[in-house]
């Protein structure tokens, strides 16, 4: 299996998760305790081990070899566009959430103002009168 690395490095934990070998980050400790993982031919037990282009991760008992490769120029451009779109959407959602939060505060203040002004306009009533 070949994994294209678009950043400087990826941790062993993230690589195992992206490769579908573990379901969550919490499962990596148990996975590394029970499974032999070789990093460039050496046994590796550190989940935070930084893996870079050219490195090879092997899991002998499952007959899996993951080679870290550098993406070509077209893949890099596509990745950059995807990252820009993710950022644009995240910024849009953040802006909408802030506007929605302000709107809720303003309607809440207006409702409180109406409630207090409505109560102050009426004369005080005592029971039995």
N, CA and C of each residue as an Amber inpcrd file, in Angstrom:
protein
   387
   0.8650000  -1.1670000   0.0000000   0.0000000   0.0000000   0.0000000
   0.9140000   1.2330000   0.0000000   0.4700000   2.2340000  -0.7480000
   1.2400000   3.4650000  -0.8050000   0.3980000   4.5900000  -0.2050000
   1.0200000   5.3970000   0.6500000   0.3320000   6.5160000   1.2730000
   1.0170000   7.8000000   0.8250000   0.2300000   8.7060000   0.2290000
   0.7630000   9.9840000  -0.2330000   0.7720000  10.9640000   0.9290000
   1.9370000  11.5240000   1.2220000   2.1020000  12.4340000   2.3470000
   2.1900000  13.8640000   1.8430000   1.2020000  14.6920000   2.2080000
   1.1340000  16.0690000   1.7350000   1.7470000  17.0620000   2.7250000
   2.0670000  16.6220000   3.9220000   2.6750000  17.4890000   4.9320000
   4.0970000  17.0010000   5.2150000   4.7630000  17.6160000   6.1780000
   6.1350000  17.2210000   6.4910000   6.2150000  15.8020000   7.0520000
   5.2390000  15.4590000   7.8810000   5.2430000  14.1350000   8.5050000
   3.8210000  13.7550000   8.9160000   3.6600000  12.4950000   9.2880000
   2.4190000  11.9910000   9.8670000   2.8280000  11.0950000  11.0290000
   2.0510000  11.0950000  12.0950000   2.3890000  10.2270000  13.2270000
   1.9380000   8.8040000  12.9180000   2.5400000   7.8650000  13.6000000
   2.1850000   6.4540000  13.4080000   0.7120000   6.2420000  13.7230000
   0.2360000   6.8690000  14.7790000  -1.1700000   6.7510000  15.1720000
  -2.0890000   7.2230000  14.0410000  -1.8070000   8.3890000  13.4720000
  -2.6380000   8.9370000  12.4010000  -2.5740000   8.0590000  11.1530000
  -1.3950000   7.5330000  10.8540000  -1.2430000   6.6710000   9.6800000
  -2.0640000   5.3900000   9.8360000  -1.9920000   4.7820000  11.0060000
  -2.7580000   3.5520000  11.2390000  -4.2600000   3.8170000  11.1540000
  -4.6770000   4.9730000  11.6390000  -6.0960000   5.3220000  11.5830000
  -6.5290000   5.5680000  10.1370000  -5.7390000   6.3360000   9.3810000
  -6.0920000   6.6210000   7.9850000  -6.0360000   5.3790000   7.1150000
  -5.1760000   4.4410000   7.4710000  -5.0820000   3.1920000   6.7170000
  -6.2170000   2.2310000   7.0740000  -7.0010000   2.5810000   8.1070000
  -8.1340000   1.7490000   8.4920000  -7.7640000   0.5710000   9.3710000
  -6.5800000   0.5990000   9.9550000  -6.1480000  -0.5050000  10.8060000
  -6.6500000  -0.3660000  12.2370000  -6.9340000   0.8710000  12.6550000
  -7.5330000   1.1160000  13.9620000  -8.7290000   2.0380000  13.7570000
  -9.6780000   1.9800000  14.6700000 -10.8960000   2.7760000  14.5420000
 -10.7690000   4.1560000  15.1680000  -9.9760000   4.2440000  16.2400000
  -9.8620000   5.5240000  16.9390000  -8.4460000   5.6780000  17.4780000
  -8.1530000   6.8970000  17.8840000  -6.8390000   7.1670000  18.4500000
  -6.6000000   6.4150000  19.7510000  -7.6710000   6.1680000  20.4970000
  -7.5460000   5.4500000  21.7620000  -7.1920000   3.9810000  21.5790000
  -7.4980000   3.4300000  20.4200000  -7.2460000   2.0110000  20.1640000
  -5.7950000   1.7290000  19.8030000  -5.0240000   2.7800000  19.5510000
  -3.6620000   2.5800000  19.0750000  -2.7560000   1.9490000  20.1300000
  -2.9400000   2.3160000  21.3870000  -2.0870000   1.7480000  22.4400000
  -2.2100000   0.2330000  22.4910000  -3.4360000  -0.2360000  22.5220000
  -3.6770000  -1.6730000  22.5630000  -3.1630000  -2.3380000  21.2910000
  -3.3830000  -1.7000000  20.1470000  -2.9250000  -2.2420000  18.8700000
  -1.4070000  -2.4120000  18.8780000  -0.6930000  -1.4000000  19.3560000
   0.7800000  -1.4660000  19.3690000   1.3100000  -2.4710000  20.3870000
   0.5400000  -2.6960000  21.4680000   0.9530000  -3.6960000  22.4550000
   0.7940000  -5.1060000  21.9020000  -0.2780000  -5.3300000  21.1530000
  -0.6020000  -6.6810000  20.6740000  -0.0190000  -7.0070000  19.3070000
   0.3720000  -5.9960000  18.5470000   0.7920000  -6.2010000  17.1620000
   2.2210000  -5.7170000  16.9630000   2.9860000  -6.4740000  16.1770000
   4.3340000  -6.0550000  15.8350000   4.2470000  -5.0830000  14.6650000
   4.7580000  -3.8760000  14.8850000   4.7930000  -2.8560000  13.8340000
   6.2620000  -2.5140000  13.6040000   6.6810000  -2.6270000  12.3500000
   8.0640000  -2.3290000  11.9970000   8.1250000  -0.9940000  11.2600000
   9.0320000  -0.1350000  11.7190000   9.2810000   1.1440000  11.0750000
  10.6700000   1.0600000  10.4630000  10.7480000   1.0410000   9.1500000
  12.0160000   0.8650000   8.4330000  12.7880000  -0.3460000   8.9590000
  12.0630000  -1.4350000   9.2400000  12.6810000  -2.6820000   9.6760000
  12.9070000  -2.8080000  11.1710000  12.6480000  -1.7660000  11.9470000
  12.8450000  -1.7860000  13.3970000  11.4900000  -1.7940000  14.1000000
  11.3850000  -2.5290000  15.1900000  10.1340000  -2.5660000  15.9550000
   9.8520000  -1.1710000  16.5170000   8.6140000  -0.7240000  16.3410000
   8.2080000   0.6110000  16.7960000   6.9700000   0.4960000  17.6670000
   7.0350000   1.0460000  18.8760000   5.9150000   1.0130000  19.8220000
   5.3950000   2.4030000  20.1650000   6.0380000   3.4590000  19.6390000
   5.6330000   4.8260000  19.9570000   4.5480000   5.2790000  18.9840000
   3.3830000   5.6350000  19.5120000   2.2790000   6.0390000  18.6380000
   2.5160000   7.4100000  18.0190000   3.3690000   8.2180000  18.6140000
   3.6450000   9.5540000  18.1100000   4.8560000   9.6160000  17.1890000
   5.3940000   8.4720000  16.8070000   6.5680000   8.4300000  15.9350000
   6.2630000   9.1690000  14.6370000   7.1260000  10.1050000  14.2680000
   6.9350000  10.8830000  13.0470000   7.4280000  10.0770000  11.8500000
   6.5560000   9.9450000  10.8710000   6.8770000   9.1840000   9.6710000
   6.9280000  10.1590000   8.5070000   7.9860000  10.0730000   7.7170000
   8.2120000  11.0210000   6.6260000   8.2800000  10.2910000   5.2830000
   8.3580000  11.0680000   4.2140000   8.4460000  10.5050000   2.8610000
   9.6530000   9.5720000   2.7730000   9.4340000   8.3940000   2.2000000
  10.5050000   7.4070000   2.0420000  10.5120000   6.3400000   3.1120000
   9.7990000   6.5700000   4.2180000   9.7450000   5.5760000   5.2860000
   8.7960000   4.4350000   4.9030000   9.0210000   3.2770000   5.5360000
   8.1850000   2.1020000   5.2850000   7.7080000   1.5610000   6.6190000
   6.3910000   1.3810000   6.7420000   5.7900000   0.7900000   7.9380000
   5.2500000  -0.5750000   7.5440000   5.6490000  -1.5960000   8.3080000
   5.2480000  -2.9670000   7.9910000   4.5690000  -3.6010000   9.1960000
   3.4950000  -4.3240000   8.9210000   2.8210000  -5.1190000   9.9420000
   2.8730000  -6.5580000   9.4460000   3.8940000  -7.3170000   9.8820000
   4.1480000  -8.6500000   9.3260000   2.9980000  -9.6430000   9.5090000
   2.3570000  -9.6590000  10.6540000   1.3180000 -10.6630000  10.9010000
   0.0920000 -10.4740000  10.0150000  -0.1470000  -9.2430000   9.5350000
  -1.2690000  -8.9870000   8.6270000  -0.7950000  -8.8690000   7.1820000
   0.5210000  -9.0370000   6.9580000   1.1260000  -8.9370000   5.6330000
   0.8140000  -7.5940000   4.9660000   0.9750000  -6.5060000   5.7470000
   0.6980000  -5.1510000   5.2610000   1.9990000  -4.3540000   5.2550000
   2.2630000  -3.7020000   4.1310000   3.4100000  -2.8070000   4.0080000
   2.8930000  -1.4760000   3.4890000   3.1890000  -0.4080000   4.2290000
   2.7660000   0.9360000   3.8310000   4.0250000   1.7320000   3.5180000
   4.1310000   2.1680000   2.2760000   5.2590000   2.9810000   1.8370000
   4.7960000   4.4300000   1.7580000   5.5490000   5.3170000   2.3670000
   5.1970000   6.7330000   2.3630000   5.8240000   7.3740000   1.1300000
   4.9660000   7.9380000   0.2870000   5.4300000   8.5030000  -0.9770000
   5.0820000   9.9750000  -1.0620000   5.8090000  10.6720000  -1.9140000
   5.5360000  12.0870000  -2.1510000   4.5440000  12.1940000  -3.3050000
   3.5310000  13.0300000  -3.1520000   2.5460000  13.1650000  -4.2280000
   3.1340000  13.9280000  -5.4210000   2.5540000  13.6810000  -6.6010000
   3.0220000  14.4390000  -7.7680000   2.3860000  15.8300000  -7.7630000
   2.7680000  16.6560000  -8.7170000   2.3530000  18.0580000  -8.7380000
   0.8270000  18.2090000  -8.8410000   0.1880000  17.3980000  -9.6630000
  -1.2680000  17.4840000  -9.8260000  -1.9830000  17.1350000  -8.5180000
  -1.4870000  16.1350000  -7.8080000  -2.0820000  15.7500000  -6.5220000
  -1.8920000  16.8570000  -5.4810000  -0.7380000  17.5170000  -5.5110000
  -0.4830000  18.6160000  -4.5780000  -1.4530000  19.7660000  -4.8270000
  -1.6760000  20.0970000  -6.1060000  -2.6020000  21.1830000  -6.4500000
  -4.0160000  20.8400000  -5.9980000  -4.4330000  19.6090000  -6.2440000
  -5.7670000  19.1600000  -5.8290000  -5.9120000  19.2330000  -4.3060000
  -4.8810000  18.7890000  -3.5950000  -4.8920000  18.8260000  -2.1330000
  -4.9980000  20.2630000  -1.6230000  -4.2270000  21.1710000  -2.2150000
  -4.2720000  22.5810000  -1.8090000  -5.6650000  23.1650000  -2.0200000
  -6.2940000  22.8520000  -3.1510000  -7.6460000  23.3430000  -3.4260000
  -8.6410000  22.8010000  -2.3990000  -8.5100000  21.5250000  -2.0700000
  -9.3940000  20.9200000  -1.0600000  -9.2150000  21.5920000   0.2960000
  -7.9730000  21.8780000   0.6620000  -7.7050000  22.5290000   1.9420000
  -8.2600000  23.9500000   1.9680000  -8.1280000  24.6710000   0.8490000
  -8.6870000  26.0250000   0.7650000 -10.2040000  25.9940000   0.9010000
 -10.8390000  25.0190000   0.2560000 -12.3010000  24.9050000   0.3370000
 -12.7400000  24.5530000   1.7640000 -12.0140000  23.6560000   2.4220000
 -12.3340000  23.3150000   3.8150000 -12.2270000  24.5480000   4.7070000
 -11.1850000  25.3450000   4.4950000 -10.9980000  26.5540000   5.2930000
 -12.1160000  27.5560000   5.0120000 -12.4780000  27.7100000   3.7410000
 -13.5460000  28.6370000   3.3770000 -14.8650000  28.2380000   4.0430000
 -15.1870000  26.9570000   4.0070000 -16.4240000  26.4690000   4.6180000
 -16.3750000  26.6390000   6.1340000 -15.2340000  26.3290000   6.7450000
 -15.1000000  26.4850000   8.2000000 -15.2710000  27.9400000   8.6100000
 -14.6800000  28.8620000   7.8430000 -14.8250000  30.2900000   8.1380000
 -16.2730000  30.7380000   7.9790000 -16.9410000  30.2400000   6.9520000
 -18.3420000  30.5770000   6.7190000 -19.2160000  30.0910000   7.8730000
 -18.9970000  28.8620000   8.3050000 -19.7700000  28.3100000   9.4200000
 -19.5030000  29.1080000  10.6920000 -18.2640000  29.4800000  10.9160000
 -17.9140000  30.2590000  12.1030000 -18.6290000  31.6070000  12.0880000
 -18.6290000  32.2750000  10.9410000 -19.3010000  33.5670000  10.8080000
 -20.8030000  33.4330000  11.0530000 -21.4080000  32.4160000  10.4480000
 -22.8440000  32.1960000  10.6370000 -23.1860000  31.8930000  12.0960000
 -22.3430000  31.1150000  12.7480000 -22.5690000  30.8010000  14.1620000
 -22.4770000  32.0510000  15.0270000 -21.5130000  32.9230000  14.7220000
 -21.3710000  34.1620000  15.4940000 -22.5910000  35.0590000  15.2940000
 -23.0540000  35.1760000  14.0440000 -24.2390000  35.9910000  13.7680000
 -25.4610000  35.4200000  14.4840000 -25.5960000  34.1090000  14.4410000
 -26.7230000  33.4510000  15.0860000 -26.6790000  33.6540000  16.5990000
 -25.4950000  33.5950000  17.1630000 -25.3340000  33.7910000  18.6070000
 -25.7110000  35.2150000  19.0030000 -25.2530000  36.2050000  18.1900000
 -25.6130000  37.6010000  18.4640000 -27.1180000  37.8060000  18.3520000
 -27.7190000  37.2050000  17.3370000 -29.1570000  37.3390000  17.1290000
 -29.9310000  36.7580000  18.3290000 -29.4710000  35.6130000  18.8230000
 -30.1280000  34.9980000  19.9840000 -29.9950000  35.8820000  21.2110000
 -28.8210000  36.5000000  21.4040000 -28.6300000  37.3960000  22.5510000
 -29.5650000  38.5880000  22.4550000 -29.6680000  39.1710000  21.2450000
 -30.5240000  40.3410000  21.0570000 -31.9940000  40.0050000  21.2770000
 -32.4640000  38.8640000  20.7800000 -33.8670000  38.4930000  20.9870000
 -34.1270000  38.1670000  22.4500000 -33.1330000  37.5880000  23.1090000
 -33.2700000  37.2800000  24.5310000 -33.3540000  38.5720000  25.3480000
 -32.5100000  39.5540000  25.0060000 -32.5470000  40.8400000  25.7080000
 -33.8770000  41.5430000  25.4700000 -34.3530000  41.5050000  24.2280000
 -35.6260000  42.1480000  23.9070000 -36.7770000  41.4850000  24.6640000
 -36.7620000  40.1860000  24.7620000 -37.8160000  39.4620000  25.4790000
 -37.7850000  39.8220000  26.9610000 -36.5900000  39.9220000  27.5280000
 -36.4610000  40.2990000  28.9390000 -36.9430000  41.7270000  29.1600000
 -36.6260000  42.6050000  28.2260000 -37.0180000  44.0030000  28.3370000
 -38.5450000  44.1160000  28.3080000 -39.1950000  43.3700000  27.4010000
 -40.6510000  43.3860000  27.3180000 -41.2670000  42.8580000  28.6030000
 -40.6920000  41.7880000  29.1200000 -41.2420000  41.1740000  30.3270000
 -41.1330000  42.1340000  31.5110000 -40.0000000  42.8070000  31.6530000
 -39.8460000  43.7200000  32.7950000 -40.6780000  44.9740000  32.6090000
 -40.7900000  45.4910000  31.3850000 -41.5890000  46.6960000  31.1760000
 -43.0800000  46.3840000  31.3170000 -43.4990000  45.2090000  30.9150000
 -44.9130000  44.8230000  31.0510000 -45.2810000  44.7000000  32.5260000
 -44.3630000  44.1910000  33.3180000 -44.6350000  44.0400000  34.7520000
 -44.6310000  45.3830000  35.4680000 -43.8200000  46.3200000  35.0290000
 -43.7310000  47.5980000  35.7280000 -44.9020000  48.5210000  35.3910000
 -45.5850000  48.3140000  34.2740000 -46.7270000  49.1470000  33.8770000
 -47.9860000  48.8380000  34.7040000 -48.1010000  47.6380000  35.1650000
 -49.3080000  47.2220000  35.9030000 -49.1730000  47.5870000  37.3720000
 -50.2700000  47.9550000  37.9720000 -50.2120000  48.2270000  39.4200000
 -50.0170000  46.9330000  40.1950000 -49.4560000  47.0560000  41.3460000
 -49.2110000  45.8970000  42.1910000 -50.5550000  45.4120000  42.7410000
 -50.7960000  44.1180000  42.6210000 -52.0440000  43.5440000  43.1280000
 -51.7590000  42.7080000  44.3650000 -52.5930000  42.8980000  45.3470000
 -52.4430000  42.1360000  46.5690000 -53.5670000  41.1210000  46.6350000
 -53.3140000  39.9530000  47.1660000 -54.3530000  38.9270000  47.2330000
 -55.5040000  39.3890000  48.1430000 -56.6750000  39.0980000  47.7010000
 -57.8670000  39.4120000  48.4970000 -58.3700000  40.8000000  48.2680000
 -57.8210000  41.5970000  47.4070000 -58.2940000  42.9610000  47.1750000
 -58.9420000  43.0880000  45.8350000
